[in-house]
Amino acid sequence: MYIGVTNEIAKRIHEHKTSLVAGFTSKYHVNLLVHIETFNDIRDAIFREKCLKKWNRAWKLKLIEKTNPDWTDLAGSPLEVYPPTGGRG
């Protein structure tokens, strides 16, 4: 599983799908977008990323399967479907 932050989702999807950038995703062929969260403030996104990276695999699986039980590739989905999830609260 790969967790990351970007402000250019289309570019990041392209990089992952084509293994354009060397690294974890190209090495392990991680190229399905199965969960997405959007934020209005990059600091909130980075905070959430750091939290999720500390989660164990079971928690991450539960999060994905809660909103995407079939693990459908969301790469082609319009981002309007994913409104900002908020801040650090």
Gaussian input, Z-matrix of N, CA and C with variables (Angstrom, degrees):
# hf/3-21g

backbone

0 1
 N
 C     1     B1
 C     2     B2     1     A1
 N     3     B3     2     A2     1     D1
 C     4     B4     3     A3     2     D2
 C     5     B5     4     A4     3     D3
 N     6     B6     5     A5     4     D4
 C     7     B7     6     A6     5     D5
 C     8     B8     7     A7     6     D6
 N     9     B9     8     A8     7     D7
 C    10    B10     9     A9     8     D8
 C    11    B11    10    A10     9     D9
 N    12    B12    11    A11    10    D10
 C    13    B13    12    A12    11    D11
 C    14    B14    13    A13    12    D12
 N    15    B15    14    A14    13    D13
 C    16    B16    15    A15    14    D14
 C    17    B17    16    A16    15    D15
 N    18    B18    17    A17    16    D16
 C    19    B19    18    A18    17    D17
 C    20    B20    19    A19    18    D18
 N    21    B21    20    A20    19    D19
 C    22    B22    21    A21    20    D20
 C    23    B23    22    A22    21    D21
 N    24    B24    23    A23    22    D22
 C    25    B25    24    A24    23    D23
 C    26    B26    25    A25    24    D24
 N    27    B27    26    A26    25    D25
 C    28    B28    27    A27    26    D26
 C    29    B29    28    A28    27    D27
 N    30    B30    29    A29    28    D28
 C    31    B31    30    A30    29    D29
 C    32    B32    31    A31    30    D30
 N    33    B33    32    A32    31    D31
 C    34    B34    33    A33    32    D32
 C    35    B35    34    A34    33    D33
 N    36    B36    35    A35    34    D34
 C    37    B37    36    A36    35    D35
 C    38    B38    37    A37    36    D36
 N    39    B39    38    A38    37    D37
 C    40    B40    39    A39    38    D38
 C    41    B41    40    A40    39    D39
 N    42    B42    41    A41    40    D40
 C    43    B43    42    A42    41    D41
 C    44    B44    43    A43    42    D42
 N    45    B45    44    A44    43    D43
 C    46    B46    45    A45    44    D44
 C    47    B47    46    A46    45    D45
 N    48    B48    47    A47    46    D46
 C    49    B49    48    A48    47    D47
 C    50    B50    49    A49    48    D48
 N    51    B51    50    A50    49    D49
 C    52    B52    51    A51    50    D50
 C    53    B53    52    A52    51    D51
 N    54    B54    53    A53    52    D52
 C    55    B55    54    A54    53    D53
 C    56    B56    55    A55    54    D54
 N    57    B57    56    A56    55    D55
 C    58    B58    57    A57    56    D56
 C    59    B59    58    A58    57    D57
 N    60    B60    59    A59    58    D58
 C    61    B61    60    A60    59    D59
 C    62    B62    61    A61    60    D60
 N    63    B63    62    A62    61    D61
 C    64    B64    63    A63    62    D62
 C    65    B65    64    A64    63    D63
 N    66    B66    65    A65    64    D64
 C    67    B67    66    A66    65    D65
 C    68    B68    67    A67    66    D66
 N    69    B69    68    A68    67    D67
 C    70    B70    69    A69    68    D68
 C    71    B71    70    A70    69    D69
 N    72    B72    71    A71    70    D70
 C    73    B73    72    A72    71    D71
 C    74    B74    73    A73    72    D72
 N    75    B75    74    A74    73    D73
 C    76    B76    75    A75    74    D74
 C    77    B77    76    A76    75    D75
 N    78    B78    77    A77    76    D76
 C    79    B79    78    A78    77    D77
 C    80    B80    79    A79    78    D78
 N    81    B81    80    A80    79    D79
 C    82    B82    81    A81    80    D80
 C    83    B83    82    A82    81    D81
 N    84    B84    83    A83    82    D82
 C    85    B85    84    A84    83    D83
 C    86    B86    85    A85    84    D84
 N    87    B87    86    A86    85    D85
 C    88    B88    87    A87    86    D86
 C    89    B89    88    A88    87    D87
 N    90    B90    89    A89    88    D88
 C    91    B91    90    A90    89    D89
 C    92    B92    91    A91    90    D90
 N    93    B93    92    A92    91    D91
 C    94    B94    93    A93    92    D92
 C    95    B95    94    A94    93    D93
 N    96    B96    95    A95    94    D94
 C    97    B97    96    A96    95    D95
 C    98    B98    97    A97    96    D96
 N    99    B99    98    A98    97    D97
 C   100   B100    99    A99    98    D98
 C   101   B101   100   A100    99    D99
 N   102   B102   101   A101   100   D100
 C   103   B103   102   A102   101   D101
 C   104   B104   103   A103   102   D102
 N   105   B105   104   A104   103   D103
 C   106   B106   105   A105   104   D104
 C   107   B107   106   A106   105   D105
 N   108   B108   107   A107   106   D106
 C   109   B109   108   A108   107   D107
 C   110   B110   109   A109   108   D108
 N   111   B111   110   A110   109   D109
 C   112   B112   111   A111   110   D110
 C   113   B113   112   A112   111   D111
 N   114   B114   113   A113   112   D112
 C   115   B115   114   A114   113   D113
 C   116   B116   115   A115   114   D114
 N   117   B117   116   A116   115   D115
 C   118   B118   117   A117   116   D116
 C   119   B119   118   A118   117   D117
 N   120   B120   119   A119   118   D118
 C   121   B121   120   A120   119   D119
 C   122   B122   121   A121   120   D120
 N   123   B123   122   A122   121   D121
 C   124   B124   123   A123   122   D122
 C   125   B125   124   A124   123   D123
 N   126   B126   125   A125   124   D124
 C   127   B127   126   A126   125   D125
 C   128   B128   127   A127   126   D126
 N   129   B129   128   A128   127   D127
 C   130   B130   129   A129   128   D128
 C   131   B131   130   A130   129   D129
 N   132   B132   131   A131   130   D130
 C   133   B133   132   A132   131   D131
 C   134   B134   133   A133   132   D132
 N   135   B135   134   A134   133   D133
 C   136   B136   135   A135   134   D134
 C   137   B137   136   A136   135   D135
 N   138   B138   137   A137   136   D136
 C   139   B139   138   A138   137   D137
 C   140   B140   139   A139   138   D138
 N   141   B141   140   A140   139   D139
 C   142   B142   141   A141   140   D140
 C   143   B143   142   A142   141   D141
 N   144   B144   143   A143   142   D142
 C   145   B145   144   A144   143   D143
 C   146   B146   145   A145   144   D144
 N   147   B147   146   A146   145   D145
 C   148   B148   147   A147   146   D146
 C   149   B149   148   A148   147   D147
 N   150   B150   149   A149   148   D148
 C   151   B151   150   A150   149   D149
 C   152   B152   151   A151   150   D150
 N   153   B153   152   A152   151   D151
 C   154   B154   153   A153   152   D152
 C   155   B155   154   A154   153   D153
 N   156   B156   155   A155   154   D154
 C   157   B157   156   A156   155   D155
 C   158   B158   157   A157   156   D156
 N   159   B159   158   A158   157   D157
 C   160   B160   159   A159   158   D158
 C   161   B161   160   A160   159   D159
 N   162   B162   161   A161   160   D160
 C   163   B163   162   A162   161   D161
 C   164   B164   163   A163   162   D162
 N   165   B165   164   A164   163   D163
 C   166   B166   165   A165   164   D164
 C   167   B167   166   A166   165   D165
 N   168   B168   167   A167   166   D166
 C   169   B169   168   A168   167   D167
 C   170   B170   169   A169   168   D168
 N   171   B171   170   A170   169   D169
 C   172   B172   171   A171   170   D170
 C   173   B173   172   A172   171   D171
 N   174   B174   173   A173   172   D172
 C   175   B175   174   A174   173   D173
 C   176   B176   175   A175   174   D174
 N   177   B177   176   A176   175   D175
 C   178   B178   177   A177   176   D176
 C   179   B179   178   A178   177   D177
 N   180   B180   179   A179   178   D178
 C   181   B181   180   A180   179   D179
 C   182   B182   181   A181   180   D180
 N   183   B183   182   A182   181   D181
 C   184   B184   183   A183   182   D182
 C   185   B185   184   A184   183   D183
 N   186   B186   185   A185   184   D184
 C   187   B187   186   A186   185   D185
 C   188   B188   187   A187   186   D186
 N   189   B189   188   A188   187   D187
 C   190   B190   189   A189   188   D188
 C   191   B191   190   A190   189   D189
 N   192   B192   191   A191   190   D190
 C   193   B193   192   A192   191   D191
 C   194   B194   193   A193   192   D192
 N   195   B195   194   A194   193   D193
 C   196   B196   195   A195   194   D194
 C   197   B197   196   A196   195   D195
 N   198   B198   197   A197   196   D196
 C   199   B199   198   A198   197   D197
 C   200   B200   199   A199   198   D198
 N   201   B201   200   A200   199   D199
 C   202   B202   201   A201   200   D200
 C   203   B203   202   A202   201   D201
 N   204   B204   203   A203   202   D202
 C   205   B205   204   A204   203   D203
 C   206   B206   205   A205   204   D204
 N   207   B207   206   A206   205   D205
 C   208   B208   207   A207   206   D206
 C   209   B209   208   A208   207   D207
 N   210   B210   209   A209   208   D208
 C   211   B211   210   A210   209   D209
 C   212   B212   211   A211   210   D210
 N   213   B213   212   A212   211   D211
 C   214   B214   213   A213   212   D212
 C   215   B215   214   A214   213   D213
 N   216   B216   215   A215   214   D214
 C   217   B217   216   A216   215   D215
 C   218   B218   217   A217   216   D216
 N   219   B219   218   A218   217   D217
 C   220   B220   219   A219   218   D218
 C   221   B221   220   A220   219   D219
 N   222   B222   221   A221   220   D220
 C   223   B223   222   A222   221   D221
 C   224   B224   223   A223   222   D222
 N   225   B225   224   A224   223   D223
 C   226   B226   225   A225   224   D224
 C   227   B227   226   A226   225   D225
 N   228   B228   227   A227   226   D226
 C   229   B229   228   A228   227   D227
 C   230   B230   229   A229   228   D228
 N   231   B231   230   A230   229   D229
 C   232   B232   231   A231   230   D230
 C   233   B233   232   A232   231   D231
 N   234   B234   233   A233   232   D232
 C   235   B235   234   A234   233   D233
 C   236   B236   235   A235   234   D234
 N   237   B237   236   A236   235   D235
 C   238   B238   237   A237   236   D236
 C   239   B239   238   A238   237   D237
 N   240   B240   239   A239   238   D238
 C   241   B241   240   A240   239   D239
 C   242   B242   241   A241   240   D240
 N   243   B243   242   A242   241   D241
 C   244   B244   243   A243   242   D242
 C   245   B245   244   A244   243   D243
 N   246   B246   245   A245   244   D244
 C   247   B247   246   A246   245   D245
 C   248   B248   247   A247   246   D246
 N   249   B249   248   A248   247   D247
 C   250   B250   249   A249   248   D248
 C   251   B251   250   A250   249   D249
 N   252   B252   251   A251   250   D250
 C   253   B253   252   A252   251   D251
 C   254   B254   253   A253   252   D252
 N   255   B255   254   A254   253   D253
 C   256   B256   255   A255   254   D254
 C   257   B257   256   A256   255   D255
 N   258   B258   257   A257   256   D256
 C   259   B259   258   A258   257   D257
 C   260   B260   259   A259   258   D258
 N   261   B261   260   A260   259   D259
 C   262   B262   261   A261   260   D260
 C   263   B263   262   A262   261   D261
 N   264   B264   263   A263   262   D262
 C   265   B265   264   A264   263   D263
 C   266   B266   265   A265   264   D264

   B1=1.4405
   B2=1.5170
   B3=1.2989
   B4=1.4563
   B5=1.5237
   B6=1.3043
   B7=1.4547
   B8=1.5169
   B9=1.3230
   B10=1.4524
   B11=1.5108
   B12=1.3103
   B13=1.4549
   B14=1.5211
   B15=1.3137
   B16=1.4595
   B17=1.5171
   B18=1.3074
   B19=1.4584
   B20=1.5262
   B21=1.3352
   B22=1.4627
   B23=1.5255
   B24=1.3345
   B25=1.4632
   B26=1.5283
   B27=1.3241
   B28=1.4692
   B29=1.5262
   B30=1.3228
   B31=1.4708
   B32=1.5234
   B33=1.3265
   B34=1.4633
   B35=1.5339
   B36=1.3199
   B37=1.4655
   B38=1.5202
   B39=1.3237
   B40=1.4646
   B41=1.5343
   B42=1.3272
   B43=1.4587
   B44=1.5258
   B45=1.3156
   B46=1.4622
   B47=1.5245
   B48=1.3315
   B49=1.4667
   B50=1.5233
   B51=1.3252
   B52=1.4659
   B53=1.5236
   B54=1.3304
   B55=1.4733
   B56=1.5231
   B57=1.3230
   B58=1.4547
   B59=1.5202
   B60=1.3259
   B61=1.4533
   B62=1.5283
   B63=1.3094
   B64=1.4550
   B65=1.5222
   B66=1.3045
   B67=1.4583
   B68=1.5131
   B69=1.3085
   B70=1.4609
   B71=1.5233
   B72=1.3274
   B73=1.4680
   B74=1.5260
   B75=1.3180
   B76=1.4609
   B77=1.5230
   B78=1.3138
   B79=1.4715
   B80=1.5246
   B81=1.3348
   B82=1.4638
   B83=1.5210
   B84=1.3289
   B85=1.4703
   B86=1.5307
   B87=1.3113
   B88=1.4595
   B89=1.5182
   B90=1.3389
   B91=1.4557
   B92=1.5267
   B93=1.3145
   B94=1.4595
   B95=1.5160
   B96=1.3141
   B97=1.4611
   B98=1.5247
   B99=1.3202
   B100=1.4707
   B101=1.5181
   B102=1.3267
   B103=1.4646
   B104=1.5168
   B105=1.3128
   B106=1.4636
   B107=1.5173
   B108=1.2942
   B109=1.4597
   B110=1.5171
   B111=1.3121
   B112=1.4571
   B113=1.5192
   B114=1.3062
   B115=1.4558
   B116=1.5221
   B117=1.3019
   B118=1.4576
   B119=1.5275
   B120=1.3148
   B121=1.4580
   B122=1.5276
   B123=1.3195
   B124=1.4622
   B125=1.5219
   B126=1.3255
   B127=1.4672
   B128=1.5267
   B129=1.3187
   B130=1.4654
   B131=1.5295
   B132=1.3301
   B133=1.4664
   B134=1.5241
   B135=1.3029
   B136=1.4694
   B137=1.5275
   B138=1.3256
   B139=1.4560
   B140=1.5305
   B141=1.3384
   B142=1.4701
   B143=1.5273
   B144=1.3210
   B145=1.4601
   B146=1.5320
   B147=1.3174
   B148=1.4598
   B149=1.5236
   B150=1.3197
   B151=1.4712
   B152=1.5188
   B153=1.3391
   B154=1.4688
   B155=1.5228
   B156=1.3059
   B157=1.4632
   B158=1.5280
   B159=1.3170
   B160=1.4687
   B161=1.5297
   B162=1.3178
   B163=1.4702
   B164=1.5184
   B165=1.3393
   B166=1.4604
   B167=1.5326
   B168=1.3082
   B169=1.4652
   B170=1.5257
   B171=1.3080
   B172=1.4692
   B173=1.5275
   B174=1.3238
   B175=1.4724
   B176=1.5219
   B177=1.3295
   B178=1.4590
   B179=1.5280
   B180=1.3233
   B181=1.4617
   B182=1.5226
   B183=1.3175
   B184=1.4581
   B185=1.5322
   B186=1.3235
   B187=1.4595
   B188=1.5274
   B189=1.3203
   B190=1.4644
   B191=1.5217
   B192=1.3187
   B193=1.4575
   B194=1.5247
   B195=1.3250
   B196=1.4613
   B197=1.5307
   B198=1.3207
   B199=1.4583
   B200=1.5294
   B201=1.3177
   B202=1.4604
   B203=1.5322
   B204=1.3319
   B205=1.4664
   B206=1.5287
   B207=1.3216
   B208=1.4632
   B209=1.5258
   B210=1.3023
   B211=1.4633
   B212=1.5297
   B213=1.3173
   B214=1.4530
   B215=1.5296
   B216=1.3208
   B217=1.4633
   B218=1.5254
   B219=1.3264
   B220=1.4561
   B221=1.5260
   B222=1.3036
   B223=1.4650
   B224=1.5152
   B225=1.3093
   B226=1.4593
   B227=1.5095
   B228=1.3256
   B229=1.4567
   B230=1.5249
   B231=1.3291
   B232=1.4644
   B233=1.5225
   B234=1.3084
   B235=1.4600
   B236=1.5182
   B237=1.3394
   B238=1.4563
   B239=1.5279
   B240=1.3038
   B241=1.4564
   B242=1.5277
   B243=1.3034
   B244=1.4538
   B245=1.5251
   B246=1.3160
   B247=1.4700
   B248=1.5191
   B249=1.3206
   B250=1.4690
   B251=1.5192
   B252=1.3221
   B253=1.4617
   B254=1.5069
   B255=1.3044
   B256=1.4578
   B257=1.5095
   B258=1.3048
   B259=1.4575
   B260=1.5094
   B261=1.2921
   B262=1.4567
   B263=1.5199
   B264=1.3206
   B265=1.4548
   B266=1.4660
   A1=109.60
   A2=115.24
   A3=121.62
   A4=108.38
   A5=116.58
   A6=122.62
   A7=106.89
   A8=116.23
   A9=119.03
   A10=112.08
   A11=114.97
   A12=123.57
   A13=108.41
   A14=116.15
   A15=120.50
   A16=109.66
   A17=115.46
   A18=119.79
   A19=110.04
   A20=115.89
   A21=121.99
   A22=108.77
   A23=116.23
   A24=120.76
   A25=112.72
   A26=118.51
   A27=120.14
   A28=110.73
   A29=116.36
   A30=120.62
   A31=110.48
   A32=117.32
   A33=121.03
   A34=110.65
   A35=117.13
   A36=120.42
   A37=109.62
   A38=117.12
   A39=121.54
   A40=110.66
   A41=117.17
   A42=121.14
   A43=111.21
   A44=117.04
   A45=120.42
   A46=111.68
   A47=117.02
   A48=120.84
   A49=112.41
   A50=116.66
   A51=120.64
   A52=112.94
   A53=117.29
   A54=121.93
   A55=110.43
   A56=115.94
   A57=122.88
   A58=112.73
   A59=116.65
   A60=121.28
   A61=109.48
   A62=115.89
   A63=119.97
   A64=109.62
   A65=116.00
   A66=120.29
   A67=111.13
   A68=115.39
   A69=122.64
   A70=112.08
   A71=116.87
   A72=119.31
   A73=112.56
   A74=118.07
   A75=119.09
   A76=111.14
   A77=117.12
   A78=121.13
   A79=111.54
   A80=116.53
   A81=120.76
   A82=113.62
   A83=117.11
   A84=123.24
   A85=112.13
   A86=115.77
   A87=122.23
   A88=106.37
   A89=116.96
   A90=117.90
   A91=114.41
   A92=117.95
   A93=120.81
   A94=109.55
   A95=116.06
   A96=121.31
   A97=106.32
   A98=116.77
   A99=120.52
   A100=113.47
   A101=116.95
   A102=120.32
   A103=107.97
   A104=115.54
   A105=119.61
   A106=109.04
   A107=115.13
   A108=122.09
   A109=106.62
   A110=116.91
   A111=120.17
   A112=110.10
   A113=114.93
   A114=121.88
   A115=109.03
   A116=116.14
   A117=121.08
   A118=111.70
   A119=117.15
   A120=122.37
   A121=109.07
   A122=117.04
   A123=122.20
   A124=111.85
   A125=117.29
   A126=119.81
   A127=110.60
   A128=116.73
   A129=120.43
   A130=110.76
   A131=115.72
   A132=120.03
   A133=111.29
   A134=116.52
   A135=120.87
   A136=110.71
   A137=116.56
   A138=120.59
   A139=110.60
   A140=116.72
   A141=121.28
   A142=110.82
   A143=117.22
   A144=121.02
   A145=110.57
   A146=116.34
   A147=120.01
   A148=111.13
   A149=116.37
   A150=119.61
   A151=110.85
   A152=116.59
   A153=120.50
   A154=112.03
   A155=117.24
   A156=120.21
   A157=112.09
   A158=116.48
   A159=120.67
   A160=112.12
   A161=116.68
   A162=120.87
   A163=110.62
   A164=116.37
   A165=118.72
   A166=109.11
   A167=115.69
   A168=121.11
   A169=112.23
   A170=118.01
   A171=121.43
   A172=111.47
   A173=116.87
   A174=120.52
   A175=110.47
   A176=116.74
   A177=120.74
   A178=110.61
   A179=116.42
   A180=120.22
   A181=111.06
   A182=117.02
   A183=121.47
   A184=110.96
   A185=117.28
   A186=121.70
   A187=110.76
   A188=116.70
   A189=121.14
   A190=110.28
   A191=116.90
   A192=120.71
   A193=113.20
   A194=116.74
   A195=120.69
   A196=110.89
   A197=116.98
   A198=121.08
   A199=113.60
   A200=117.35
   A201=121.05
   A202=109.48
   A203=117.07
   A204=120.59
   A205=114.71
   A206=117.72
   A207=120.83
   A208=112.81
   A209=116.89
   A210=122.85
   A211=110.94
   A212=115.52
   A213=121.74
   A214=108.93
   A215=116.22
   A216=120.26
   A217=108.12
   A218=116.58
   A219=122.52
   A220=112.66
   A221=117.20
   A222=121.01
   A223=113.08
   A224=117.89
   A225=120.19
   A226=113.49
   A227=118.02
   A228=122.06
   A229=110.75
   A230=116.49
   A231=118.18
   A232=111.22
   A233=116.71
   A234=120.87
   A235=112.86
   A236=118.25
   A237=119.71
   A238=110.72
   A239=117.23
   A240=122.12
   A241=110.31
   A242=116.69
   A243=121.82
   A244=110.26
   A245=117.46
   A246=119.46
   A247=110.32
   A248=117.05
   A249=119.75
   A250=111.47
   A251=115.64
   A252=120.54
   A253=112.37
   A254=117.10
   A255=118.95
   A256=112.98
   A257=113.92
   A258=120.18
   A259=112.13
   A260=114.30
   A261=120.77
   A262=112.46
   A263=115.73
   A264=120.34
   A265=113.20
   D1=141.46
   D2=179.67
   D3=-121.20
   D4=135.22
   D5=176.25
   D6=-124.10
   D7=130.56
   D8=-179.57
   D9=-153.62
   D10=169.88
   D11=179.40
   D12=-121.40
   D13=140.12
   D14=175.34
   D15=-151.57
   D16=154.56
   D17=171.55
   D18=-109.42
   D19=5.69
   D20=177.09
   D21=-132.24
   D22=76.70
   D23=-172.69
   D24=-61.09
   D25=-40.18
   D26=-179.13
   D27=-63.08
   D28=-42.39
   D29=178.28
   D30=-64.14
   D31=-44.21
   D32=-179.01
   D33=-64.21
   D34=-41.64
   D35=177.86
   D36=-60.00
   D37=-46.41
   D38=179.38
   D39=-58.87
   D40=-44.23
   D41=179.82
   D42=-61.02
   D43=-41.19
   D44=-179.38
   D45=-72.23
   D46=-42.86
   D47=-177.75
   D48=-65.39
   D49=-32.20
   D50=-176.74
   D51=-101.67
   D52=1.53
   D53=-175.67
   D54=52.38
   D55=37.11
   D56=-176.16
   D57=-65.26
   D58=-35.42
   D59=-177.64
   D60=-107.77
   D61=128.19
   D62=178.35
   D63=-66.76
   D64=140.91
   D65=179.39
   D66=154.10
   D67=-162.59
   D68=-175.33
   D69=-54.66
   D70=-49.27
   D71=-173.92
   D72=-67.97
   D73=-36.94
   D74=177.90
   D75=-75.19
   D76=-36.67
   D77=-179.83
   D78=-64.28
   D79=-41.56
   D80=-176.03
   D81=-105.08
   D82=9.13
   D83=177.67
   D84=54.77
   D85=45.26
   D86=176.73
   D87=-88.12
   D88=105.47
   D89=-175.59
   D90=-141.74
   D91=15.58
   D92=174.33
   D93=-102.02
   D94=132.00
   D95=174.17
   D96=-94.22
   D97=106.22
   D98=-174.92
   D99=-111.89
   D100=-8.86
   D101=177.62
   D102=-152.46
   D103=139.64
   D104=178.75
   D105=-144.70
   D106=140.96
   D107=173.69
   D108=-131.59
   D109=137.60
   D110=178.58
   D111=-114.01
   D112=150.91
   D113=-178.22
   D114=-137.49
   D115=149.25
   D116=176.25
   D117=-81.54
   D118=-22.71
   D119=-176.06
   D120=-122.31
   D121=123.74
   D122=-177.98
   D123=-58.00
   D124=-32.49
   D125=179.41
   D126=-63.37
   D127=-37.24
   D128=177.51
   D129=-67.52
   D130=-39.43
   D131=178.76
   D132=-64.02
   D133=-43.45
   D134=179.62
   D135=-65.98
   D136=-40.00
   D137=176.75
   D138=-60.15
   D139=-45.67
   D140=179.43
   D141=-64.32
   D142=-41.58
   D143=178.32
   D144=-58.22
   D145=-46.42
   D146=-178.93
   D147=-63.99
   D148=-38.32
   D149=177.50
   D150=-63.83
   D151=-48.45
   D152=-178.03
   D153=-62.53
   D154=-35.26
   D155=179.61
   D156=-65.86
   D157=-21.57
   D158=177.95
   D159=-86.07
   D160=-14.89
   D161=-179.10
   D162=-67.36
   D163=152.46
   D164=173.13
   D165=-81.15
   D166=166.02
   D167=-174.84
   D168=-59.07
   D169=-40.23
   D170=-178.72
   D171=-60.20
   D172=-41.08
   D173=178.95
   D174=-65.51
   D175=-40.37
   D176=179.17
   D177=-65.17
   D178=-42.50
   D179=177.89
   D180=-61.05
   D181=-42.57
   D182=179.23
   D183=-62.56
   D184=-41.04
   D185=178.52
   D186=-61.86
   D187=-46.60
   D188=179.61
   D189=-63.25
   D190=-48.91
   D191=-174.14
   D192=-71.25
   D193=-17.66
   D194=175.87
   D195=-66.78
   D196=-40.71
   D197=-176.94
   D198=-107.04
   D199=-16.04
   D200=-176.98
   D201=-144.92
   D202=67.01
   D203=-173.51
   D204=-61.30
   D205=-23.94
   D206=179.94
   D207=-93.41
   D208=1.64
   D209=-178.39
   D210=54.61
   D211=43.77
   D212=177.56
   D213=-67.61
   D214=137.91
   D215=177.71
   D216=-71.28
   D217=116.67
   D218=-176.49
   D219=-88.91
   D220=4.11
   D221=-174.57
   D222=-57.87
   D223=-30.66
   D224=-178.90
   D225=-94.99
   D226=1.01
   D227=-177.10
   D228=-79.14
   D229=142.61
   D230=176.73
   D231=-66.90
   D232=138.90
   D233=-176.58
   D234=-69.15
   D235=-15.30
   D236=178.04
   D237=-61.43
   D238=-21.56
   D239=179.57
   D240=-68.76
   D241=-20.73
   D242=-174.56
   D243=-114.37
   D244=81.70
   D245=179.86
   D246=-67.76
   D247=158.42
   D248=177.69
   D249=-53.05
   D250=136.95
   D251=-176.26
   D252=-89.81
   D253=-5.70
   D254=176.36
   D255=109.55
   D256=-167.46
   D257=-176.25
   D258=-107.73
   D259=-157.34
   D260=-177.15
   D261=-77.11
   D262=-6.69
   D263=174.63
   D264=75.88

